Amino acid sequence: MILDATTLPLIFVTLMGLSILLYVILDGFDLGVGLLMPFATPDERDRMIASIGPFWDANETWLVLAIGLLLVAFPAAHGTILTALYLPVTVMLIGLILRGVAFEFRAKAPRTQKPWWDRAFFAGSLMTALSQGFMLGIYILGLRWTWASVTFALLTAGALTVAYSFIGAAWTILKTDGALQTKAVRWARGGIWGVVLGMGSVSLATPLTSDRIMDKWFGFPEIVLLAPLPLCSLALIVMLWVSLRNLPSANDRFAWLPFVGAIGLMALGFAGMAYSFYPYIVPEQMVLYDAAAAPESLRIIFYGALVVIPVILAYTVLAYVIFRGKATQLSYD
């Protein structure tokens, strides 16, 4: 492989995109579990926390990796993006801190104070999800703060929050059984429409942001080559709806389908966005090759990434293998 000024930025933007996608999927489901906690009983909340306990810290590692790669590989874009998104990033960080504190304190607080920490965990999850959705909307519209872009960002904030609750419900279906699993199926049946709304709103707004994206989507032969993306998304939505109508199932045979389907939808949506904005790393403002650090710096970072990323992948996979199966009753004894 030739590591030059052309291939290195492409490698790093791919690694950064993969990190963001893994974060949205993995931390998305534990954020979703937090969003659903007000609808569960105290015992059910304990079991929901037990289902994400071994994973949630490792899930957030992908966000740290994505931001780190943006900083070291595309410093100019890092400054532009975080400057424009300073306020929602601050809200997100406060939400993540609140989640972490609440997660630990609910295990140690007296029983009378536990509901307050559960509410704090929900509040932190809500702040994080809304701020991430808001940032997505502002980013899609080119980091412009206008009434139109803020309105769209509020729409994507709500849609992403519901989408997180959907994948959280799908995770709960996968990791629990009995009454809680049945309740999670009802949550997922409602949440799937949030996924449809989110993907639909982004799909409608994205080509309107620039003539370039409009041509990339609806020019010929691009419109034919891109047709599998919406068709596969539609097929997944139908599959999810049918599977949810038939859950819970005998012997719990198909409890994995909603979670896998949710992952597929998020991956397809991300692929569509990546195609739309390439080669820009800041929409319509900064091409990734212009924003990249010097090839000499990227080459050194690349060798470090060859060590760090497999380690992160390894302990992430290990955690999911060790703690596979249904979540048991939560205990701190």
Protein Blocks (a to p, Z undefined) as FASTA:
>chain_A
ZZdfklmmmmmmmmmmmmmmmmmmmmmmmmmmmmmmmmpcfklmmmmmmmmmmmmmmmmm
mmmmmmmmmmmmmmmlmmmmmmmmmmmmmmmmmmmmmmmmmmmmmmmmcfklmmmmmmmm
mmmmmmmmmmmmmmmmmmmnoopacfklmmmmmmmmmmmmmmmmmmmmmmmmmmmghjll
mmmmmmmmmmmmmmmmmmmmmmmmmmmmpmklmmmmmmcfklmmmmmmmmmmmmmmmmmm
mmmmmpccehhlmmmmmmmmmmmmmmmmmmmmmmmmpccfbghkbcfklmpccfklmmmm
mmmmmmmmmmmmmmmmmmmmmmgcjdddddfZZ
